[in-house]
């Protein structure tokens, strides 16, 4: 059965990008964007972002692994 998009982002199993922005990652993790920014700043979260031109990007594979859908 195919997953339906229930928000502004594609279902995680249909995500083809290697990394997503903070808003998309927060949506999939059911967290506030500021929570992910704090994880990045304090290096205290369960996953770490990469920085691309000064912006945070969250590896799709890390999000899937954290959610147990890898």
mmCIF file of the C-alpha atoms, coordinates in Angstrom:
data_MODEL
# 
_entry.id   MODEL 
# 
loop_
_atom_site.group_PDB 
_atom_site.id 
_atom_site.type_symbol 
_atom_site.label_atom_id 
_atom_site.label_alt_id 
_atom_site.label_comp_id 
_atom_site.label_asym_id 
_atom_site.label_entity_id 
_atom_site.label_seq_id 
_atom_site.pdbx_PDB_ins_code 
_atom_site.Cartn_x 
_atom_site.Cartn_y 
_atom_site.Cartn_z 
_atom_site.occupancy 
_atom_site.B_iso_or_equiv 
_atom_site.pdbx_formal_charge 
_atom_site.auth_seq_id 
_atom_site.auth_comp_id 
_atom_site.auth_asym_id 
_atom_site.auth_atom_id 
_atom_site.pdbx_PDB_model_num 
ATOM 1  C CA . UNK A 1 1  ? 0.000  0.000  0.000  1.00 0.00 ? 1  UNK A CA 1 
ATOM 2  C CA . UNK A 1 2  ? 1.436  3.376  -1.005 1.00 0.00 ? 2  UNK A CA 1 
ATOM 3  C CA . UNK A 1 3  ? 1.838  6.075  1.620  1.00 0.00 ? 3  UNK A CA 1 
ATOM 4  C CA . UNK A 1 4  ? -0.200 9.219  1.095  1.00 0.00 ? 4  UNK A CA 1 
ATOM 5  C CA . UNK A 1 5  ? 1.255  12.688 1.521  1.00 0.00 ? 5  UNK A CA 1 
ATOM 6  C CA . UNK A 1 6  ? -0.469 14.238 4.495  1.00 0.00 ? 6  UNK A CA 1 
ATOM 7  C CA . UNK A 1 7  ? 1.393  17.492 4.641  1.00 0.00 ? 7  UNK A CA 1 
ATOM 8  C CA . UNK A 1 8  ? 3.535  19.803 2.601  1.00 0.00 ? 8  UNK A CA 1 
ATOM 9  C CA . UNK A 1 9  ? 6.261  17.161 2.125  1.00 0.00 ? 9  UNK A CA 1 
ATOM 10 C CA . UNK A 1 10 ? 6.438  13.870 0.266  1.00 0.00 ? 10 UNK A CA 1 
ATOM 11 C CA . UNK A 1 11 ? 6.337  10.701 2.369  1.00 0.00 ? 11 UNK A CA 1 
ATOM 12 C CA . UNK A 1 12 ? 9.790  9.730  3.580  1.00 0.00 ? 12 UNK A CA 1 
ATOM 13 C CA . UNK A 1 13 ? 9.786  6.503  1.565  1.00 0.00 ? 13 UNK A CA 1 
ATOM 14 C CA . UNK A 1 14 ? 9.333  8.570  -1.612 1.00 0.00 ? 14 UNK A CA 1 
ATOM 15 C CA . UNK A 1 15 ? 12.044 11.117 -0.772 1.00 0.00 ? 15 UNK A CA 1 
ATOM 16 C CA . UNK A 1 16 ? 14.797 10.929 -3.396 1.00 0.00 ? 16 UNK A CA 1 
ATOM 17 C CA . UNK A 1 17 ? 17.070 13.694 -2.108 1.00 0.00 ? 17 UNK A CA 1 
ATOM 18 C CA . UNK A 1 18 ? 20.190 12.702 -0.176 1.00 0.00 ? 18 UNK A CA 1 
ATOM 19 C CA . UNK A 1 19 ? 19.558 15.486 2.347  1.00 0.00 ? 19 UNK A CA 1 
ATOM 20 C CA . UNK A 1 20 ? 16.617 17.722 3.204  1.00 0.00 ? 20 UNK A CA 1 
ATOM 21 C CA . UNK A 1 21 ? 16.280 21.159 4.771  1.00 0.00 ? 21 UNK A CA 1 
ATOM 22 C CA . UNK A 1 22 ? 15.466 21.716 8.428  1.00 0.00 ? 22 UNK A CA 1 
ATOM 23 C CA . UNK A 1 23 ? 11.743 22.278 7.901  1.00 0.00 ? 23 UNK A CA 1 
ATOM 24 C CA . UNK A 1 24 ? 11.346 19.004 6.009  1.00 0.00 ? 24 UNK A CA 1 
ATOM 25 C CA . UNK A 1 25 ? 13.428 17.055 8.549  1.00 0.00 ? 25 UNK A CA 1 
ATOM 26 C CA . UNK A 1 26 ? 11.422 18.542 11.426 1.00 0.00 ? 26 UNK A CA 1 
ATOM 27 C CA . UNK A 1 27 ? 8.178  17.539 9.716  1.00 0.00 ? 27 UNK A CA 1 
ATOM 28 C CA . UNK A 1 28 ? 9.270  13.916 9.325  1.00 0.00 ? 28 UNK A CA 1 
ATOM 29 C CA . UNK A 1 29 ? 10.643 13.756 12.882 1.00 0.00 ? 29 UNK A CA 1 
ATOM 30 C CA . UNK A 1 30 ? 7.576  15.480 14.385 1.00 0.00 ? 30 UNK A CA 1 
ATOM 31 C CA . UNK A 1 31 ? 9.743  18.112 16.027 1.00 0.00 ? 31 UNK A CA 1 
ATOM 32 C CA . UNK A 1 32 ? 9.886  21.894 15.872 1.00 0.00 ? 32 UNK A CA 1 
ATOM 33 C CA . UNK A 1 33 ? 12.434 23.378 13.490 1.00 0.00 ? 33 UNK A CA 1 
ATOM 34 C CA . UNK A 1 34 ? 14.038 25.165 16.427 1.00 0.00 ? 34 UNK A CA 1 
ATOM 35 C CA . UNK A 1 35 ? 14.604 21.796 18.134 1.00 0.00 ? 35 UNK A CA 1 
ATOM 36 C CA . UNK A 1 36 ? 16.676 20.641 15.169 1.00 0.00 ? 36 UNK A CA 1 
ATOM 37 C CA . UNK A 1 37 ? 18.620 23.903 15.145 1.00 0.00 ? 37 UNK A CA 1 
ATOM 38 C CA . UNK A 1 38 ? 19.419 23.392 18.837 1.00 0.00 ? 38 UNK A CA 1 
ATOM 39 C CA . UNK A 1 39 ? 20.573 19.830 18.087 1.00 0.00 ? 39 UNK A CA 1 
ATOM 40 C CA . UNK A 1 40 ? 22.894 21.261 15.433 1.00 0.00 ? 40 UNK A CA 1 
ATOM 41 C CA . UNK A 1 41 ? 24.200 24.095 17.607 1.00 0.00 ? 41 UNK A CA 1 
ATOM 42 C CA . UNK A 1 42 ? 24.820 21.988 20.716 1.00 0.00 ? 42 UNK A CA 1 
ATOM 43 C CA . UNK A 1 43 ? 25.685 18.826 18.774 1.00 0.00 ? 43 UNK A CA 1 
ATOM 44 C CA . UNK A 1 44 ? 23.368 17.026 21.176 1.00 0.00 ? 44 UNK A CA 1 
ATOM 45 C CA . UNK A 1 45 ? 20.685 15.449 19.017 1.00 0.00 ? 45 UNK A CA 1 
ATOM 46 C CA . UNK A 1 46 ? 20.257 11.883 17.841 1.00 0.00 ? 46 UNK A CA 1 
ATOM 47 C CA . UNK A 1 47 ? 21.352 12.923 14.321 1.00 0.00 ? 47 UNK A CA 1 
ATOM 48 C CA . UNK A 1 48 ? 23.768 15.566 13.079 1.00 0.00 ? 48 UNK A CA 1 
ATOM 49 C CA . UNK A 1 49 ? 23.268 17.829 10.093 1.00 0.00 ? 49 UNK A CA 1 
ATOM 50 C CA . UNK A 1 50 ? 25.700 18.672 7.344  1.00 0.00 ? 50 UNK A CA 1 
ATOM 51 C CA . UNK A 1 51 ? 26.259 22.264 6.351  1.00 0.00 ? 51 UNK A CA 1 
ATOM 52 C CA . UNK A 1 52 ? 25.899 23.302 2.734  1.00 0.00 ? 52 UNK A CA 1 
ATOM 53 C CA . UNK A 1 53 ? 26.902 26.906 2.043  1.00 0.00 ? 53 UNK A CA 1 
ATOM 54 C CA . UNK A 1 54 ? 26.217 27.767 5.675  1.00 0.00 ? 54 UNK A CA 1 
ATOM 55 C CA . UNK A 1 55 ? 22.779 26.133 5.746  1.00 0.00 ? 55 UNK A CA 1 
ATOM 56 C CA . UNK A 1 56 ? 21.778 23.009 7.605  1.00 0.00 ? 56 UNK A CA 1 
ATOM 57 C CA . UNK A 1 57 ? 20.882 19.882 5.664  1.00 0.00 ? 57 UNK A CA 1 
ATOM 58 C CA . UNK A 1 58 ? 19.770 16.622 7.259  1.00 0.00 ? 58 UNK A CA 1 
ATOM 59 C CA . UNK A 1 59 ? 20.703 13.316 5.639  1.00 0.00 ? 59 UNK A CA 1 
ATOM 60 C CA . UNK A 1 60 ? 17.630 11.420 4.541  1.00 0.00 ? 60 UNK A CA 1 
ATOM 61 C CA . UNK A 1 61 ? 19.319 8.126  5.420  1.00 0.00 ? 61 UNK A CA 1 
ATOM 62 C CA . UNK A 1 62 ? 19.904 9.339  9.008  1.00 0.00 ? 62 UNK A CA 1 
ATOM 63 C CA . UNK A 1 63 ? 16.245 10.339 9.361  1.00 0.00 ? 63 UNK A CA 1 
ATOM 64 C CA . UNK A 1 64 ? 15.085 6.963  8.036  1.00 0.00 ? 64 UNK A CA 1 
ATOM 65 C CA . UNK A 1 65 ? 17.458 5.121  10.389 1.00 0.00 ? 65 UNK A CA 1 
ATOM 66 C CA . UNK A 1 66 ? 16.296 7.164  13.384 1.00 0.00 ? 66 UNK A CA 1 
ATOM 67 C CA . UNK A 1 67 ? 12.660 6.404  12.557 1.00 0.00 ? 67 UNK A CA 1 
ATOM 68 C CA . UNK A 1 68 ? 13.424 2.732  11.972 1.00 0.00 ? 68 UNK A CA 1 
ATOM 69 C CA . UNK A 1 69 ? 12.369 2.706  8.325  1.00 0.00 ? 69 UNK A CA 1 
ATOM 70 C CA . UNK A 1 70 ? 15.829 2.335  6.776  1.00 0.00 ? 70 UNK A CA 1 
# 
